[in-house]
């Protein structure tokens, strides 16, 4: 094979250059989810393109905002934040048009005021085509944090990174030159149920009757008396011990387990088990080595743990039509989802959904215009109680459809439904529009 023609070499280099340029500045045209929009703020940004691009670092100004779905949360609430880069630091420096859906953004939002730290945010792999020399559209990333303290909590846009998948897999980190960036959003948290971050771990998962097991704990109240106890299903056994948490809220203790029915071990503050001031249960089993009397036979059986799964009654929903010039609510019902939790442990589950924009004849209807009213019911005999998610916007960031809480013993079978409503703008061009609602069970 002869040398590569000069023209082909130039085209390949232009492709790489274009991809690297997109990694510095491009974004997808994404819709912000419903919630309180933050103020647009400007901050100096230093972006480092991939070395293969041959482009020097770019120092420019990023315009961004941070929105929150709750501006008056309570302690213990989960707040969803959306970090939107409105205007990136540069434009496409080449004449090469860049293709759609080649970039995936990630970043962080900085907390200040009553609560500190960084929130990791991510965005979908989505961007429109970018003409040569054109400005890049905005992109959005979402994440969550749990409120742990009452007071005003500030949200500032932070560093972000653009990963591109075009010709090569490339990363371009962009950092705030003088952190933190200006505050874009403030939420005011009020007292509520404090987030329970207590946790325990065991030195072993099983042992003989009468043997001790090491129990380690963290994030308990410093100096608090902590009860260690065995659990037999949803009941506490007579096997208990008391330890004291140190100044850091940690402890190491030992619990002698005699009850052969023990299935787990918990630790808690106070006179009795309280999931808000305790941790566990951590799985534990007692080895039954009792000798079999003469003339007897020992019978054993095993209850096998199953899986967490879901199924749905169909994969398409026809919403009601609306009139051009009138618009309004296009309604329908979600196909019933059946969740089966046959794991037999302490963990609950969460079923969430998110939707894409609705695309049609040369136009689209924003994902943020889809809302739902969830409903959930547990089959008789199920250990867990099903909680329906809040009525409201679904959007591209997603929302909770239904969930069950953690507990001593969880599980069961559940049916989940929802009424759907798409708010169609009055003068949306006539035609059929469709979007994809994706459900995720965790």
Steps between C-alpha positions, in 0.01 A plus 500: 500500500640840401528814714181653634387783268566846643133598470390194704755582769366856522141373534591259781687771687206736458273232645721456804529875541125539485444225755750656739342841457159355584649341809601847618172676453208309352179387661162346436178688475350364817190604689533596866266309729228675690615682812637837601735632234822654623656831398737501204854567622828558315833358610849469354572149372822321401446215251771258386428336162640152426864512392416335165305810399803727508287779651641707789305530827198726480439764767154642454173580672234242573141608561305245703223453750397246762134417568349298786177306509446604864586846635352441848604142585503344843799334661510146363345593164668416169543799268554458125720767341553580133822667385451665160789646300316773311799641308828312480843659488553480122338424165577239237833631361483297177291498185419135568139421599492272803245214528226453756518295820875462543555657842431405863550770768579454868572756767442615853290754688658661808298532822556786743339664800334258740634197309828449315630255244462421131213334313592278205281575198477318166327559170378273222688439177304752300580805286367641173729534194729802523579693178854615431598825677166496683434557868433188700161433664463453873512171689356389836612260771306375804578355842362481854601575857345432840434795731678442831474842669243778525584841357580663167694275263661664197554325165779607266601352162833320517749317279372296208639251252388420146551149366464464123463187290583610146798345318670467841385481863610838640466685831525872556498623862386856565570651842384811682804730507402669829277260695236506615304648210228753589189365674227416250235355732420504872273254680380549856483179699283463809520253786362158423596144561882498494655278239600169659851411387567245774653175374632173641717215376563153644821310548336186362172401337441189711617314810420224748235554764661673799780654292568872491493711185684830462272795419651828372296819461543855372308829485320442832456783752838562671495362855163327455420162654438260210311171535615204290223245448415189303195489274288197411304621200316813616543423874786576738661207681626491859859529377609859579810695600578868558792706369581872508571703186827695512547872429480429126178299531672167434521181705626141498315251716412133531164327517460140620229335291315201649165508321516259205215686327718811455496644148672833561657744745407863564644790701294789631490791741220525756295250695368303200557447129438814295602500131556878519764456771634160406680301234451157353396231501828354379447140391617236748425128536557259790652165407287226654742231618264338752568120511218284373365270777516127445208373296428846359546671163580866453286664231614822333369712220610818324304805395680634195521873445363614166546816296358848457323524164233688311273441202258726317166436330607660172763715334293778340245756618274703271430837663187695408523747213487881526402767248742728318462852632354370827759257637460395859508167684558183298415228752523126546599224741832329552496129426484326838840404638535199731794501741600175672743525791589147601846575643395448861743755647486843666524714184209685345480603135437808289336518155585817310420626152633759258379601154655634183371798306199419281608533136271550201480664159787746520428594862519365852308521827725548801538200735428731793137529384421138595357453850353203683287408801638166632313228690636184662343203680653203683366148461345360819762344724791706368740598782565843345261789448514671160524879488396683182724778374391863506276635227692737275743537213690200364737674257842394376644512854243247619279449804400223741201290395482275811719362778516290815707581807786302653392285793578197710341271240380635167343356187174430326316554173379842391300659218597850388291731280494867406280750321701682231452854368703673229454878486505568124568863393208657310670541162703181485514396131242230420623140486595205719751551783671232702738478793650211698425457870769287664433331836786394726464270801771514768 
